[in-house]
Amino acid sequence: MTSSAPTLRLITARSFERAVMLRLPFRFGVATLTEARQLFVEAEVEFAGGARATGYAAELMVPKWFDKNPALDNADNEAQLRQSLELAIAAMSTAGSGAAFALHARVEAAHHKAAAAEGLGGLIASFGLALIDRAMLDALCRHHGLPVAEAMRRNIAGIDATTAPDLAGFDIRGFLSRLSPAPVIRARHTVGFADALTAADAANRPRVGDGLPECLEDELAAYGLTRFKLKLSGQPDADTAHLKSIAGVLDRLPDYRATLDGNEQYEDEAALLDLLDRIDAEPALAALKSRLLFIEQPINRARALSASVRKAGARVALEIDESDGDIGAFPAAKAAGYTGISSKSCKGFYRALLNAMRAAKWNAEEKTDRYFLSAEDLTTQAGIAVQQDLALAALIGAGHVERNGHHYVDGMAGANARENAAFLAAHGDLYRPTDGRARLVITGGNIALGSLLAAPGLGVDGKAARAVFAALKDEDTTTTKIIGTKIIGEKVP
């Protein structure tokens, strides 16, 4: 830990929720999402000397991703995520004082153990800790008046190798000091397995009629997209046919790049090799194959890291996503033949930075560029959630980020006029008003990051963040709150 990292402790934390209705159904893996709830966290911290600051975080509670057990319904999945947050707040409230990362390191293993004792998997455990970590880091940055990139360059969080001992000896301070996020990032547009691809497809379905694109063809025209994430079903024959249909649209572009997302649907490496063989044999997929960057989490998390995928990995880069349940996942994946790992703010801000360091370390040791992080989405909604995730993607140097909320989520749905106005005023490069709602702007395939990278805190203007929480308090949607070390749970109506 750097000696300049300030000491702080958690004083209070509260969480709130809102229902979010999607404008279009989003199919990923075995699930089709039409609605969800968004969880918001407000944390107050106290520094040595008595000064206090407040920070914020938000994340969509996407059902059937953190836990895909078919016996659980959406309400069960949401209850799991609430419980994870309560456990994380409880752990952090008794962690005492220390640098922000030191507090994270102090509770991480115990939090995962406590979550496991309640039957909560690693991704669920990560969700709760990620939210309170981000809210506290946001407060730290705001207290010092620093945008997150400058805060990380100075390492005011005190990030070290405590939770990742394989990074012992790596120049963490030097790595952080060189972080230089670009002012724009390319949007990698998600094509769900049930999405309309052409205007003719869309015409045969119920129309949203909001003037926004409702099929892939219209998305290309509206946003100038050149990066794509294509969802798979786990059936090699059906996936090959589906990819042919998508390629029929994408191949009209002069250039593009794509990734495939298996969402854990492939049984094993043999099934994945079957898909790769079919792609190789299909002339209509020659262009798509030449532009394929990697395949994300093709195999179920229960088996993904227990058997080698080196045969498939020799043909196309493979990365894990759902298998990233704890800080030890990337080294385990590397041993199995994966070379990449996803960054998602719902899994942890610090974990993503440490994994970026691992990739840099391994690439330097092997004199290669094989190891990588990609920036992926969890259907983040316009506002705090999407901005914190964009800030993280920019910090790790991602040239593109999967963004699907702009297509599936209905802008800042659920937010009042004052909230929408606050985000439009503070982040006018990031949003445009449509029907009174702030919606993400993608121009020439790019998302502008200037205002969020300049804002003190973790990517969100303070006035805009406070407008959100003022509205949430008026709505009385508190789900958990902490005063000192006591947690009080409240039912959500």
Buried (B, 14 or more C-beta within 10 A) or exposed (E): BBEEBBBBBBBBBBBBBBEBEBBBBBBBBEBBBEEBBBBBBBBBBBBEEEEEBBBBBBBBBBBBBBBBEEEBEBEEBBBBBBBBBBBBBBBBBEBEBBBBBBBBBBBBEEBBEBBEEEEBBBBBBBBBBBBBBBBBBBBBBBBBEBBBBBBBBBBBBBBBBBBBEBBEEBEBBEBBEEBEBEEBBBBBBBBBBBBBBBEEBBEEBEEEEBEBBBBBBBBBEBBBBBBBBBBBBBBBEEBBEBBBBBBEBBBEBEEBBBBBBBBBBBEBBEBBBBBBEBBEEBEBBEBBBEBBBBBBBBBBBEBBBEEEBEEBBEBBBBBBBBBBBBBBBBBBBBEBBBBBBBBBBBBBBBBBBBBBBBBBBBBEEEEEEEBBBBBBBBBBBBBBBBBBBBBBBBBBBBBBBBBBBBBBBBBBBBBBEEBBBBBBBBBBBBBBBEEEBBBBBBBEBBBBBEBBBBBBBBBBBBEBBBBBBBBBEEBEBBBBBBEEEEBEEEEBE
